[in-house]
Amino acid sequence: MALGKPDPRFTQSKKAQSNFRLALRLSLVFIGILWVIFIVDAAFRLGLAAYGLRPGSIPGIIGVFTAPLLHGSFEHILSNTLPMFIALTATLYLYPKSALRVIPLIWLGSGILAWFIGRPTLHIGVSGLIYGLLAFVFVSGIIRSDMRSVSVSLLVGFLYGSMVWGVLPIRPNMSWELHLTGAAVGIILAFIYRNWDRTPLLSYDWEHDETVPDWYPERDPDDFDLPGKR
């Protein structure tokens, strides 16, 4: 598969740079919200974890909306902060139009699926969204034909490829169900939105010249009767 080179007039434009800064700001705001909720919960002992996802429980279905905002410990939220920042920034910057649908669909889809298949215990944390976004970015890069998407895909695979073990039930205190459902939804959405947010590729005039067919044999310039030739 030949990879297309992104057009620098697009990737280096003021709009692209502005979009990247916006993606950074939005990601930082979301991370900030997670930390504020955690600090307030811990400081005032609100016990917000009770609003997490409880599979199979009708009252526990509220966690579909609230579970990604809640964390059980400082180590829990700290371990989710950097991958959440990277995954969200990459999604918002590379696939801004898709992100408006992909983010809420992963958020809700991972929670709903986990409510059906999960163990009947409390599930909290933003890791389901992280797995979904990383899977979306990784697979989107693989199935597209531009160097920028593929490069980010390979970077994500290098940094977080080991997280694939998180979708297996190997740690009893980890919500592998949210990881698995988030990743599954992210992969499906990568195929659904594969034609969205296409990066303009660099092209040359000769690539669009239809006056000479690709199969035209090479000939010596002296073989042609050029104007002014004697």
Salt bridges, closest charged atoms under 4 A:
ASP7 OD2 - ARG9 NH2 2.73
GLU177 OE2 - ARG119 NE 2.62
GLU177 OE1 - HIS123 ND1 3.94
